[in-house]
Amino acid sequence: MIEIDEEFQKLIPPLTAEEYDQLKENCLNEGIRDALVVWNDNGKLILVDGHNRYQIAKKHNLEYK
């Protein structure tokens, strides 16, 4: 299971509502095309990049890498 580290998440500038809606539409139409970036910390998977894609994937039951 992937875990969210708030420190990593704070480093990523938030998307505007319009950008988020476009990303969501793209993900729903084409799937999650870009792999999420995770850090394996002794078996604990910490999300480094792809927070918005991960959120969309979880909400809409989409597969992600």
N, CA, C, O and CB atoms as a CASP TS submission, in Angstrom:
PFRMAT TS
TARGET T0000
AUTHOR 0000-0000-0000
METHOD Language model
MODEL 1
PARENT N/A
ATOM      1  N   MET     1       0.836  -1.175   0.000  1.00  0.00           N
ATOM      2  CA  MET     1       0.000   0.000   0.000  1.00  0.00           C
ATOM      3  C   MET     1       0.891   1.252   0.000  1.00  0.00           C
ATOM      4  O   MET     1       1.918   1.297   0.677  1.00  0.00           O
ATOM      5  CB  MET     1      -0.957  -0.009   1.220  1.00  0.00           C
ATOM      6  N   ILE     2       0.492   2.225  -0.742  1.00  0.00           N
ATOM      7  CA  ILE     2       1.228   3.486  -0.838  1.00  0.00           C
ATOM      8  C   ILE     2       0.797   4.412   0.290  1.00  0.00           C
ATOM      9  O   ILE     2      -0.391   4.538   0.589  1.00  0.00           O
ATOM     10  CB  ILE     2       0.999   4.161  -2.218  1.00  0.00           C
ATOM     11  N   GLU     3       1.775   5.055   0.909  1.00  0.00           N
ATOM     12  CA  GLU     3       1.496   6.005   1.980  1.00  0.00           C
ATOM     13  C   GLU     3       1.808   7.423   1.515  1.00  0.00           C
ATOM     14  O   GLU     3       2.707   7.636   0.702  1.00  0.00           O
ATOM     15  CB  GLU     3       2.312   5.659   3.244  1.00  0.00           C
ATOM     16  N   ILE     4       1.069   8.375   2.030  1.00  0.00           N
ATOM     17  CA  ILE     4       1.273   9.786   1.717  1.00  0.00           C
ATOM     18  C   ILE     4       2.103  10.408   2.831  1.00  0.00           C
ATOM     19  O   ILE     4       1.749  10.313   4.006  1.00  0.00           O
ATOM     20  CB  ILE     4      -0.090  10.535   1.545  1.00  0.00           C
ATOM     21  N   ASP     5       3.207  11.044   2.458  1.00  0.00           N
ATOM     22  CA  ASP     5       4.025  11.793   3.405  1.00  0.00           C
ATOM     23  C   ASP     5       3.695  13.265   3.195  1.00  0.00           C
ATOM     24  O   ASP     5       3.898  13.810   2.111  1.00  0.00           O
ATOM     25  CB  ASP     5       5.573  11.505   3.211  1.00  0.00           C
ATOM     26  N   GLU     6       3.190  13.892   4.233  1.00  0.00           N
ATOM     27  CA  GLU     6       2.751  15.284   4.110  1.00  0.00           C
ATOM     28  C   GLU     6       3.887  16.220   3.706  1.00  0.00           C
ATOM     29  O   GLU     6       3.645  17.215   3.022  1.00  0.00           O
ATOM     30  CB  GLU     6       2.149  15.753   5.420  1.00  0.00           C
ATOM     31  N   GLU     7       5.117  15.922   4.114  1.00  0.00           N
ATOM     32  CA  GLU     7       6.263  16.772   3.756  1.00  0.00           C
ATOM     33  C   GLU     7       6.492  16.761   2.247  1.00  0.00           C
ATOM     34  O   GLU     7       6.719  17.812   1.648  1.00  0.00           O
ATOM     35  CB  GLU     7       7.539  16.302   4.488  1.00  0.00           C
ATOM     36  N   PHE     8       6.433  15.571   1.625  1.00  0.00           N
ATOM     37  CA  PHE     8       6.575  15.488   0.168  1.00  0.00           C
ATOM     38  C   PHE     8       5.414  16.194  -0.521  1.00  0.00           C
ATOM     39  O   PHE     8       5.606  16.923  -1.494  1.00  0.00           O
ATOM     40  CB  PHE     8       6.652  14.018  -0.289  1.00  0.00           C
ATOM     41  N   GLN     9       4.211  15.968  -0.007  1.00  0.00           N
ATOM     42  CA  GLN     9       3.020  16.543  -0.629  1.00  0.00           C
ATOM     43  C   GLN     9       3.064  18.072  -0.598  1.00  0.00           C
ATOM     44  O   GLN     9       2.625  18.719  -1.550  1.00  0.00           O
ATOM     45  CB  GLN     9       1.757  16.038   0.078  1.00  0.00           C
ATOM     46  N   LYS    10       3.584  18.652   0.474  1.00  0.00           N
ATOM     47  CA  LYS    10       3.659  20.107   0.599  1.00  0.00           C
ATOM     48  C   LYS    10       4.623  20.724  -0.409  1.00  0.00           C
ATOM     49  O   LYS    10       4.495  21.903  -0.743  1.00  0.00           O
ATOM     50  CB  LYS    10       4.082  20.485   2.006  1.00  0.00           C
ATOM     51  N   LEU    11       5.587  19.942  -0.899  1.00  0.00           N
ATOM     52  CA  LEU    11       6.571  20.457  -1.846  1.00  0.00           C
ATOM     53  C   LEU    11       6.006  20.624  -3.258  1.00  0.00           C
ATOM     54  O   LEU    11       6.598  21.308  -4.093  1.00  0.00           O
ATOM     55  CB  LEU    11       7.766  19.538  -1.885  1.00  0.00           C
ATOM     56  N   ILE    12       4.883  20.007  -3.511  1.00  0.00           N
ATOM     57  CA  ILE    12       4.291  20.028  -4.849  1.00  0.00           C
ATOM     58  C   ILE    12       3.232  21.126  -4.904  1.00  0.00           C
ATOM     59  O   ILE    12       2.277  21.108  -4.127  1.00  0.00           O
ATOM     60  CB  ILE    12       3.671  18.640  -5.213  1.00  0.00           C
ATOM     61  N   PRO    13       3.398  22.081  -5.819  1.00  0.00           N
ATOM     62  CA  PRO    13       2.396  23.152  -5.910  1.00  0.00           C
ATOM     63  C   PRO    13       1.022  22.578  -6.268  1.00  0.00           C
ATOM     64  O   PRO    13       0.926  21.714  -7.139  1.00  0.00           O
ATOM     65  CB  PRO    13       2.825  24.206  -6.960  1.00  0.00           C
ATOM     66  N   PRO    14      -0.034  23.045  -5.612  1.00  0.00           N
ATOM     67  CA  PRO    14      -1.368  22.524  -5.909  1.00  0.00           C
ATOM     68  C   PRO    14      -1.827  22.925  -7.308  1.00  0.00           C
ATOM     69  O   PRO    14      -1.459  23.977  -7.829  1.00  0.00           O
ATOM     70  CB  PRO    14      -2.373  23.019  -4.871  1.00  0.00           C
ATOM     71  N   LEU    15      -2.637  22.058  -7.892  1.00  0.00           N
ATOM     72  CA  LEU    15      -3.228  22.369  -9.191  1.00  0.00           C
ATOM     73  C   LEU    15      -4.403  23.325  -8.993  1.00  0.00           C
ATOM     74  O   LEU    15      -5.056  23.326  -7.950  1.00  0.00           O
ATOM     75  CB  LEU    15      -3.689  21.071  -9.919  1.00  0.00           C
ATOM     76  N   THR    16      -4.653  24.133 -10.014  1.00  0.00           N
ATOM     77  CA  THR    16      -5.877  24.935  -9.992  1.00  0.00           C
ATOM     78  C   THR    16      -7.045  23.986 -10.210  1.00  0.00           C
ATOM     79  O   THR    16      -6.858  22.844 -10.632  1.00  0.00           O
ATOM     80  CB  THR    16      -5.850  26.074 -11.084  1.00  0.00           C
ATOM     81  N   ALA    17      -8.232  24.457  -9.925  1.00  0.00           N
ATOM     82  CA  ALA    17      -9.427  23.628 -10.131  1.00  0.00           C
ATOM     83  C   ALA    17      -9.539  23.205 -11.592  1.00  0.00           C
ATOM     84  O   ALA    17      -9.920  22.074 -11.893  1.00  0.00           O
ATOM     85  CB  ALA    17     -10.699  24.389  -9.699  1.00  0.00           C
ATOM     86  N   GLU    18      -9.205  24.118 -12.487  1.00  0.00           N
ATOM     87  CA  GLU    18      -9.276  23.818 -13.924  1.00  0.00           C
ATOM     88  C   GLU    18      -8.242  22.742 -14.302  1.00  0.00           C
ATOM     89  O   GLU    18      -8.549  21.819 -15.056  1.00  0.00           O
ATOM     90  CB  GLU    18      -9.042  25.111 -14.761  1.00  0.00           C
ATOM     91  N   GLU    19      -7.031  22.869 -13.779  1.00  0.00           N
ATOM     92  CA  GLU    19      -5.976  21.879 -14.072  1.00  0.00           C
ATOM     93  C   GLU    19      -6.359  20.504 -13.521  1.00  0.00           C
ATOM     94  O   GLU    19      -6.169  19.483 -14.182  1.00  0.00           O
ATOM     95  CB  GLU    19      -4.617  22.334 -13.468  1.00  0.00           C
ATOM     96  N   TYR    20      -6.900  20.494 -12.305  1.00  0.00           N
ATOM     97  CA  TYR    20      -7.309  19.229 -11.691  1.00  0.00           C
ATOM     98  C   TYR    20      -8.425  18.571 -12.501  1.00  0.00           C
ATOM     99  O   TYR    20      -8.391  17.365 -12.743  1.00  0.00           O
ATOM    100  CB  TYR    20      -7.770  19.458 -10.239  1.00  0.00           C
ATOM    101  N   ASP    21      -9.406  19.359 -12.917  1.00  0.00           N
ATOM    102  CA  ASP    21     -10.514  18.821 -13.720  1.00  0.00           C
ATOM    103  C   ASP    21     -10.012  18.252 -15.040  1.00  0.00           C
ATOM    104  O   ASP    21     -10.495  17.213 -15.491  1.00  0.00           O
ATOM    105  CB  ASP    21     -11.563  19.912 -13.987  1.00  0.00           C
ATOM    106  N   GLN    22      -9.043  18.925 -15.665  1.00  0.00           N
ATOM    107  CA  GLN    22      -8.482  18.430 -16.930  1.00  0.00           C
ATOM    108  C   GLN    22      -7.721  17.130 -16.696  1.00  0.00           C
ATOM    109  O   GLN    22      -7.843  16.192 -17.483  1.00  0.00           O
ATOM    110  CB  GLN    22      -7.550  19.488 -17.570  1.00  0.00           C
ATOM    111  N   LEU    23      -6.941  17.066 -15.624  1.00  0.00           N
ATOM    112  CA  LEU    23      -6.207  15.850 -15.295  1.00  0.00           C
ATOM    113  C   LEU    23      -7.172  14.701 -15.026  1.00  0.00           C
ATOM    114  O   LEU    23      -6.960  13.581 -15.491  1.00  0.00           O
ATOM    115  CB  LEU    23      -5.299  16.080 -14.078  1.00  0.00           C
ATOM    116  N   LYS    24      -8.219  14.982 -14.282  1.00  0.00           N
ATOM    117  CA  LYS    24      -9.223  13.957 -13.983  1.00  0.00           C
ATOM    118  C   LYS    24      -9.871  13.447 -15.268  1.00  0.00           C
ATOM    119  O   LYS    24     -10.032  12.240 -15.452  1.00  0.00           O
ATOM    120  CB  LYS    24     -10.301  14.516 -13.030  1.00  0.00           C
ATOM    121  N   GLU    25     -10.238  14.364 -16.150  1.00  0.00           N
ATOM    122  CA  GLU    25     -10.849  13.971 -17.427  1.00  0.00           C
ATOM    123  C   GLU    25      -9.889  13.103 -18.234  1.00  0.00           C
ATOM    124  O   GLU    25     -10.290  12.080 -18.789  1.00  0.00           O
ATOM    125  CB  GLU    25     -11.255  15.220 -18.245  1.00  0.00           C
ATOM    126  N   ASN    26      -8.627  13.508 -18.300  1.00  0.00           N
ATOM    127  CA  ASN    26      -7.632  12.725 -19.031  1.00  0.00           C
ATOM    128  C   ASN    26      -7.470  11.329 -18.430  1.00  0.00           C
ATOM    129  O   ASN    26      -7.408  10.337 -19.156  1.00  0.00           O
ATOM    130  CB  ASN    26      -6.286  13.453 -19.036  1.00  0.00           C
ATOM    131  N   CYS    27      -7.402  11.260 -17.113  1.00  0.00           N
ATOM    132  CA  CYS    27      -7.237   9.969 -16.442  1.00  0.00           C
ATOM    133  C   CYS    27      -8.442   9.063 -16.667  1.00  0.00           C
ATOM    134  O   CYS    27      -8.286   7.861 -16.883  1.00  0.00           O
ATOM    135  CB  CYS    27      -7.015  10.174 -14.944  1.00  0.00           C
ATOM    136  N   LEU    28      -9.628   9.631 -16.619  1.00  0.00           N
ATOM    137  CA  LEU    28     -10.833   8.828 -16.835  1.00  0.00           C
ATOM    138  C   LEU    28     -10.926   8.339 -18.275  1.00  0.00           C
ATOM    139  O   LEU    28     -11.392   7.227 -18.525  1.00  0.00           O
ATOM    140  CB  LEU    28     -12.080   9.637 -16.479  1.00  0.00           C
ATOM    141  N   ASN    29     -10.485   9.164 -19.222  1.00  0.00           N
ATOM    142  CA  ASN    29     -10.562   8.790 -20.633  1.00  0.00           C
ATOM    143  C   ASN    29      -9.417   7.892 -21.088  1.00  0.00           C
ATOM    144  O   ASN    29      -9.611   7.013 -21.928  1.00  0.00           O
ATOM    145  CB  ASN    29     -10.586  10.026 -21.478  1.00  0.00           C
ATOM    146  N   GLU    30      -8.216   8.113 -20.533  1.00  0.00           N
ATOM    147  CA  GLU    30      -7.023   7.415 -21.025  1.00  0.00           C
ATOM    148  C   GLU    30      -6.348   6.533 -19.984  1.00  0.00           C
ATOM    149  O   GLU    30      -5.388   5.830 -20.300  1.00  0.00           O
ATOM    150  CB  GLU    30      -6.033   8.413 -21.528  1.00  0.00           C
ATOM    151  N   GLY    31      -6.833   6.559 -18.754  1.00  0.00           N
ATOM    152  CA  GLY    31      -6.181   5.826 -17.674  1.00  0.00           C
ATOM    153  C   GLY    31      -5.017   6.630 -17.123  1.00  0.00           C
ATOM    154  O   GLY    31      -4.719   7.722 -17.606  1.00  0.00           O
ATOM    155  N   ILE    32      -4.369   6.087 -16.117  1.00  0.00           N
ATOM    156  CA  ILE    32      -3.206   6.740 -15.518  1.00  0.00           C
ATOM    157  C   ILE    32      -2.002   6.361 -16.369  1.00  0.00           C
ATOM    158  O   ILE    32      -1.488   5.247 -16.263  1.00  0.00           O
ATOM    159  CB  ILE    32      -3.004   6.319 -14.003  1.00  0.00           C
ATOM    160  N   ARG    33      -1.551   7.286 -17.214  1.00  0.00           N
ATOM    161  CA  ARG    33      -0.478   6.992 -18.174  1.00  0.00           C
ATOM    162  C   ARG    33       0.912   7.103 -17.584  1.00  0.00           C
ATOM    163  O   ARG    33       1.811   6.359 -17.977  1.00  0.00           O
ATOM    164  CB  ARG    33      -0.583   7.911 -19.346  1.00  0.00           C
ATOM    165  N   ASP    34       1.104   8.017 -16.651  1.00  0.00           N
ATOM    166  CA  ASP    34       2.427   8.219 -16.057  1.00  0.00           C
ATOM    167  C   ASP    34       2.498   7.501 -14.724  1.00  0.00           C
ATOM    168  O   ASP    34       1.593   7.601 -13.896  1.00  0.00           O
ATOM    169  CB  ASP    34       2.734   9.723 -15.879  1.00  0.00           C
ATOM    170  N   ALA    35       3.590   6.776 -14.531  1.00  0.00           N
ATOM    171  CA  ALA    35       3.760   6.025 -13.294  1.00  0.00           C
ATOM    172  C   ALA    35       3.892   6.963 -12.101  1.00  0.00           C
ATOM    173  O   ALA    35       4.459   8.051 -12.205  1.00  0.00           O
ATOM    174  CB  ALA    35       4.983   5.113 -13.387  1.00  0.00           C
ATOM    175  N   LEU    36       3.365   6.524 -10.981  1.00  0.00           N
ATOM    176  CA  LEU    36       3.553   7.255  -9.737  1.00  0.00           C
ATOM    177  C   LEU    36       5.003   7.041  -9.294  1.00  0.00           C
ATOM    178  O   LEU    36       5.576   5.978  -9.531  1.00  0.00           O
ATOM    179  CB  LEU    36       2.533   6.784  -8.627  1.00  0.00           C
ATOM    180  N   VAL    37       5.578   8.032  -8.667  1.00  0.00           N
ATOM    181  CA  VAL    37       6.944   7.913  -8.166  1.00  0.00           C
ATOM    182  C   VAL    37       6.865   7.626  -6.677  1.00  0.00           C
ATOM    183  O   VAL    37       6.325   8.419  -5.905  1.00  0.00           O
ATOM    184  CB  VAL    37       7.782   9.210  -8.453  1.00  0.00           C
ATOM    185  N   VAL    38       7.416   6.473  -6.281  1.00  0.00           N
ATOM    186  CA  VAL    38       7.399   6.097  -4.872  1.00  0.00           C
ATOM    187  C   VAL    38       8.817   5.845  -4.389  1.00  0.00           C
ATOM    188  O   VAL    38       9.706   5.503  -5.168  1.00  0.00           O
ATOM    189  CB  VAL    38       6.522   4.852  -4.647  1.00  0.00           C
ATOM    190  N   TRP    39       9.007   6.018  -3.109  1.00  0.00           N
ATOM    191  CA  TRP    39      10.272   5.752  -2.444  1.00  0.00           C
ATOM    192  C   TRP    39      10.044   4.529  -1.563  1.00  0.00           C
ATOM    193  O   TRP    39       9.155   4.518  -0.711  1.00  0.00           O
ATOM    194  CB  TRP    39      10.776   7.000  -1.605  1.00  0.00           C
ATOM    195  N   ASN    40      10.852   3.512  -1.779  1.00  0.00           N
ATOM    196  CA  ASN    40      10.754   2.301  -0.985  1.00  0.00           C
ATOM    197  C   ASN    40      11.645   2.466   0.243  1.00  0.00           C
ATOM    198  O   ASN    40      12.868   2.364   0.147  1.00  0.00           O
ATOM    199  CB  ASN    40      11.160   1.041  -1.817  1.00  0.00           C
ATOM    200  N   ASP    41      11.038   2.719   1.375  1.00  0.00           N
ATOM    201  CA  ASP    41      11.757   2.912   2.629  1.00  0.00           C
ATOM    202  C   ASP    41      11.610   1.650   3.470  1.00  0.00           C
ATOM    203  O   ASP    41      10.748   1.564   4.345  1.00  0.00           O
ATOM    204  CB  ASP    41      11.228   4.164   3.399  1.00  0.00           C
ATOM    205  N   ASN    42      12.477   0.662   3.183  1.00  0.00           N
ATOM    206  CA  ASN    42      12.446  -0.625   3.892  1.00  0.00           C
ATOM    207  C   ASN    42      11.083  -1.296   3.792  1.00  0.00           C
ATOM    208  O   ASN    42      10.541  -1.770   4.791  1.00  0.00           O
ATOM    209  CB  ASN    42      12.814  -0.428   5.360  1.00  0.00           C
ATOM    210  N   GLY    43      10.531  -1.333   2.581  1.00  0.00           N
ATOM    211  CA  GLY    43       9.250  -1.985   2.341  1.00  0.00           C
ATOM    212  C   GLY    43       8.047  -1.076   2.481  1.00  0.00           C
ATOM    213  O   GLY    43       6.933  -1.463   2.127  1.00  0.00           O
ATOM    214  N   LYS    44       8.250   0.111   2.985  1.00  0.00           N
ATOM    215  CA  LYS    44       7.164   1.093   3.122  1.00  0.00           C
ATOM    216  C   LYS    44       7.206   1.981   1.882  1.00  0.00           C
ATOM    217  O   LYS    44       8.193   2.684   1.664  1.00  0.00           O
ATOM    218  CB  LYS    44       7.304   1.952   4.457  1.00  0.00           C
ATOM    219  N   LEU    45       6.155   1.960   1.069  1.00  0.00           N
ATOM    220  CA  LEU    45       6.105   2.741  -0.167  1.00  0.00           C
ATOM    221  C   LEU    45       5.535   4.119   0.118  1.00  0.00           C
ATOM    222  O   LEU    45       4.371   4.262   0.494  1.00  0.00           O
ATOM    223  CB  LEU    45       5.264   2.020  -1.243  1.00  0.00           C
ATOM    224  N   ILE    46       6.379   5.135  -0.068  1.00  0.00           N
ATOM    225  CA  ILE    46       5.980   6.516   0.202  1.00  0.00           C
ATOM    226  C   ILE    46       5.852   7.253  -1.124  1.00  0.00           C
ATOM    227  O   ILE    46       6.788   7.267  -1.924  1.00  0.00           O
ATOM    228  CB  ILE    46       7.006   7.230   1.141  1.00  0.00           C
ATOM    229  N   LEU    47       4.710   7.856  -1.353  1.00  0.00           N
ATOM    230  CA  LEU    47       4.455   8.583  -2.592  1.00  0.00           C
ATOM    231  C   LEU    47       5.275   9.866  -2.623  1.00  0.00           C
ATOM    232  O   LEU    47       5.179  10.701  -1.724  1.00  0.00           O
ATOM    233  CB  LEU    47       2.953   8.899  -2.741  1.00  0.00           C
ATOM    234  N   VAL    48       6.083  10.011  -3.672  1.00  0.00           N
ATOM    235  CA  VAL    48       6.916  11.199  -3.845  1.00  0.00           C
ATOM    236  C   VAL    48       6.295  12.129  -4.878  1.00  0.00           C
ATOM    237  O   VAL    48       6.253  13.344  -4.681  1.00  0.00           O
ATOM    238  CB  VAL    48       8.347  10.807  -4.266  1.00  0.00           C
ATOM    239  N   ASP    49       5.810  11.558  -5.983  1.00  0.00           N
ATOM    240  CA  ASP    49       5.204  12.365  -7.039  1.00  0.00           C
ATOM    241  C   ASP    49       4.038  11.600  -7.638  1.00  0.00           C
ATOM    242  O   ASP    49       4.107  10.385  -7.821  1.00  0.00           O
ATOM    243  CB  ASP    49       6.242  12.730  -8.135  1.00  0.00           C
ATOM    244  N   GLY    50       2.975  12.315  -7.937  1.00  0.00           N
ATOM    245  CA  GLY    50       1.778  11.712  -8.512  1.00  0.00           C
ATOM    246  C   GLY    50       0.600  11.763  -7.552  1.00  0.00           C
ATOM    247  O   GLY    50      -0.334  10.969  -7.659  1.00  0.00           O
ATOM    248  N   HIS    51       0.651  12.705  -6.611  1.00  0.00           N
ATOM    249  CA  HIS    51      -0.396  12.799  -5.594  1.00  0.00           C
ATOM    250  C   HIS    51      -1.786  13.005  -6.211  1.00  0.00           C
ATOM    251  O   HIS    51      -2.758  12.387  -5.777  1.00  0.00           O
ATOM    252  CB  HIS    51      -0.084  13.942  -4.634  1.00  0.00           C
ATOM    253  N   ASN    52      -1.873  13.861  -7.209  1.00  0.00           N
ATOM    254  CA  ASN    52      -3.184  14.114  -7.831  1.00  0.00           C
ATOM    255  C   ASN    52      -3.663  12.898  -8.614  1.00  0.00           C
ATOM    256  O   ASN    52      -4.834  12.527  -8.541  1.00  0.00           O
ATOM    257  CB  ASN    52      -3.112  15.340  -8.761  1.00  0.00           C
ATOM    258  N   ARG    53      -2.758  12.283  -9.359  1.00  0.00           N
ATOM    259  CA  ARG    53      -3.131  11.074 -10.111  1.00  0.00           C
ATOM    260  C   ARG    53      -3.545   9.953  -9.168  1.00  0.00           C
ATOM    261  O   ARG    53      -4.497   9.224  -9.447  1.00  0.00           O
ATOM    262  CB  ARG    53      -1.964  10.609 -11.001  1.00  0.00           C
ATOM    263  N   TYR    54      -2.831   9.811  -8.051  1.00  0.00           N
ATOM    264  CA  TYR    54      -3.151   8.782  -7.071  1.00  0.00           C
ATOM    265  C   TYR    54      -4.541   9.031  -6.479  1.00  0.00           C
ATOM    266  O   TYR    54      -5.342   8.107  -6.342  1.00  0.00           O
ATOM    267  CB  TYR    54      -2.084   8.745  -5.955  1.00  0.00           C
ATOM    268  N   GLN    55      -4.811  10.275  -6.134  1.00  0.00           N
ATOM    269  CA  GLN    55      -6.119  10.638  -5.574  1.00  0.00           C
ATOM    270  C   GLN    55      -7.240  10.320  -6.569  1.00  0.00           C
ATOM    271  O   GLN    55      -8.271   9.766  -6.187  1.00  0.00           O
ATOM    272  CB  GLN    55      -6.150  12.141  -5.198  1.00  0.00           C
ATOM    273  N   ILE    56      -7.040  10.668  -7.831  1.00  0.00           N
ATOM    274  CA  ILE    56      -8.042  10.403  -8.872  1.00  0.00           C
ATOM    275  C   ILE    56      -8.212   8.898  -9.072  1.00  0.00           C
ATOM    276  O   ILE    56      -9.335   8.406  -9.186  1.00  0.00           O
ATOM    277  CB  ILE    56      -7.635  11.081 -10.208  1.00  0.00           C
ATOM    278  N   ALA    57      -7.108   8.176  -9.115  1.00  0.00           N
ATOM    279  CA  ALA    57      -7.158   6.725  -9.315  1.00  0.00           C
ATOM    280  C   ALA    57      -7.925   6.040  -8.191  1.00  0.00           C
ATOM    281  O   ALA    57      -8.765   5.177  -8.445  1.00  0.00           O
ATOM    282  CB  ALA    57      -5.741   6.149  -9.408  1.00  0.00           C
ATOM    283  N   LYS    58      -7.640   6.419  -6.957  1.00  0.00           N
ATOM    284  CA  LYS    58      -8.319   5.806  -5.815  1.00  0.00           C
ATOM    285  C   LYS    58      -9.816   6.128  -5.831  1.00  0.00           C
ATOM    286  O   LYS    58     -10.645   5.256  -5.570  1.00  0.00           O
ATOM    287  CB  LYS    58      -7.686   6.287  -4.496  1.00  0.00           C
ATOM    288  N   LYS    59     -10.156   7.379  -6.137  1.00  0.00           N
ATOM    289  CA  LYS    59     -11.559   7.802  -6.122  1.00  0.00           C
ATOM    290  C   LYS    59     -12.388   7.107  -7.196  1.00  0.00           C
ATOM    291  O   LYS    59     -13.569   6.824  -6.995  1.00  0.00           O
ATOM    292  CB  LYS    59     -11.650   9.304  -6.305  1.00  0.00           C
ATOM    293  N   HIS    60     -11.752   6.832  -8.350  1.00  0.00           N
ATOM    294  CA  HIS    60     -12.493   6.294  -9.496  1.00  0.00           C
ATOM    295  C   HIS    60     -12.112   4.842  -9.809  1.00  0.00           C
ATOM    296  O   HIS    60     -12.451   4.322 -10.873  1.00  0.00           O
ATOM    297  CB  HIS    60     -12.248   7.162 -10.723  1.00  0.00           C
ATOM    298  N   ASN    61     -11.408   4.194  -8.878  1.00  0.00           N
ATOM    299  CA  ASN    61     -11.017   2.791  -9.034  1.00  0.00           C
ATOM    300  C   ASN    61     -10.232   2.536 -10.325  1.00  0.00           C
ATOM    301  O   ASN    61     -10.486   1.559 -11.030  1.00  0.00           O
ATOM    302  CB  ASN    61     -12.250   1.908  -9.007  1.00  0.00           C
ATOM    303  N   LEU    62      -9.294   3.408 -10.621  1.00  0.00           N
ATOM    304  CA  LEU    62      -8.446   3.255 -11.803  1.00  0.00           C
ATOM    305  C   LEU    62      -7.152   2.544 -11.421  1.00  0.00           C
ATOM    306  O   LEU    62      -6.657   2.699 -10.304  1.00  0.00           O
ATOM    307  CB  LEU    62      -8.141   4.632 -12.444  1.00  0.00           C
ATOM    308  N   GLU    63      -6.614   1.771 -12.344  1.00  0.00           N
ATOM    309  CA  GLU    63      -5.329   1.122 -12.108  1.00  0.00           C
ATOM    310  C   GLU    63      -4.214   2.135 -12.284  1.00  0.00           C
ATOM    311  O   GLU    63      -4.308   3.039 -13.114  1.00  0.00           O
ATOM    312  CB  GLU    63      -5.130  -0.078 -13.059  1.00  0.00           C
ATOM    313  N   TYR    64      -3.179   1.981 -11.515  1.00  0.00           N
ATOM    314  CA  TYR    64      -2.017   2.861 -11.610  1.00  0.00           C
ATOM    315  C   TYR    64      -0.756   2.013 -11.440  1.00  0.00           C
ATOM    316  O   TYR    64      -0.795   0.900 -10.915  1.00  0.00           O
ATOM    317  CB  TYR    64      -2.078   4.004 -10.535  1.00  0.00           C
ATOM    318  N   LYS    65       0.360   2.577 -11.903  1.00  0.00           N
ATOM    319  CA  LYS    65       1.646   1.865 -11.807  1.00  0.00           C
ATOM    320  C   LYS    65       2.439   2.427 -10.659  1.00  0.00           C
ATOM    321  O   LYS    65       3.554   1.974 -10.398  1.00  0.00           O
ATOM    322  CB  LYS    65       2.456   1.972 -13.123  1.00  0.00           C
TER
END
